Amino acid sequence: DPLSDEFMGFWMGTATTNELIFREIFRCVPDDTIENFDQYKKFIPGHEVPYGHALPSKTTAESLERLKGVRGHLVPIPLNFLKNENLGAKLGDKEILVPVEVFT
C-alpha cells in the first residue's frame, strides 16, 4: 500500500540514502544543506571539477563501489536550497521592468 507508513518509510529511506551518496560523490545542486550563497561557494568543488563529474577525493573504483548503493533515481526535493537568500529582483535590475506574470 503506497499510503502506508511502512511504504513511506521505505520511500524516504531510499531517497535519503541516494541523496547522501550523490552528495558525497558528485556535490549535486540544488542541495538541502545549502541555505545561503556562502554555503554554496564552500559546497561546490570549483572549476577544477567539471559540473556533473565525480570529486577527485576518491578513486574511480571507490566511487563506483559507493554508487552501487543507489536505488533508482529517487531523491528528496531540496526545499531548503538558498532559503535564507532574497532571490527577487532588486531595484535597478532589468528584470524588474518585465511583468511578474512572465516568470510564473
For each residue, the residues with C-beta under 8 A, 3 or more apart:
1: 4 7
2: 7
3: 7 8
4: 1 7 8
5: 8 9
6: 9 10
7: 1 2 3 4 10 11
8: 3 4 5 11 12
9: 5 6 12 13
10: 6 7 13 14
11: 7 8 14 15 74
12: 8 9 15 16 76
13: 9 10 16 17
14: 10 11 17 18 71 72 74
15: 11 12 18 19 74 75 76
16: 12 13 19 20 76
17: 13 14 20 21 69 70 71
18: 14 15 21 22 70 71 72 73 74 75
19: 15 16 22 23 32 75 76
20: 16 17 23 24
21: 17 18 24 25 66 67 69 70
22: 18 19 25 26 28 70 75
23: 19 20 26 27 28 31 33
24: 20 21 66
25: 21 22 54 55 58 63 66 67
26: 22 23 52 53 54 55
27: 23 31 43 44 45 49 55
28: 22 23 31
29: 34 40 43 44 81
30: 34 78 81 82
31: 23 27 28 34 43 78 81
32: 19 76 78 79 80 81
33: 23 39 43 80
34: 29 30 31 39 40 43 81 82
35: 39 80 81 82 83 84 85
36: 39 40 82 84 85
37: 40 41 82 85
38: 41 42
39: 33 34 35 36 42 43
40: 29 34 36 37 43 44 82
41: 37 38 44
42: 38 39
43: 27 29 31 33 34 39 40
44: 27 29 40 41
45: 27 48 49 55
46: 49
47:
48: 45 56
49: 27 45 46 53 54 55 56
50: 53
51:
52: 26
53: 26 49 50
54: 25 26 49 58 60 63
55: 25 26 27 45 49 58
56: 48 49
57:
58: 25 54 55 62 63 66
59: 62 63
60: 54 63 64
61: 64 65
62: 58 59 65 66
63: 25 54 58 59 60 66 67
64: 60 61 67 68
65: 61 62 68
66: 21 24 25 58 62 63 69
67: 21 25 63 64 70
68: 64 65
69: 17 21 66
70: 17 18 21 22 67
71: 14 17 18 74
72: 14 18
73: 18
74: 11 14 15 18 71
75: 15 18 19 22
76: 12 15 16 19 32
77:
78: 30 31 32 81
79: 32 83
80: 32 33 35 83
81: 29 30 31 32 34 35 78
82: 30 34 35 36 37 40 85 87
83: 35 79 80
84: 35 36
85: 35 36 37 82
86:
87: 82
88:
89: 93 95 96
90: 93 96
91: 96
92: 96
93: 89 90 96
94: 97 98
95: 89 98
96: 89 90 91 92 93
97: 94
98: 94 95 102 103
99: 102
100: 103 104
101: 104
102: 98 99
103: 98 100
104: 100 101
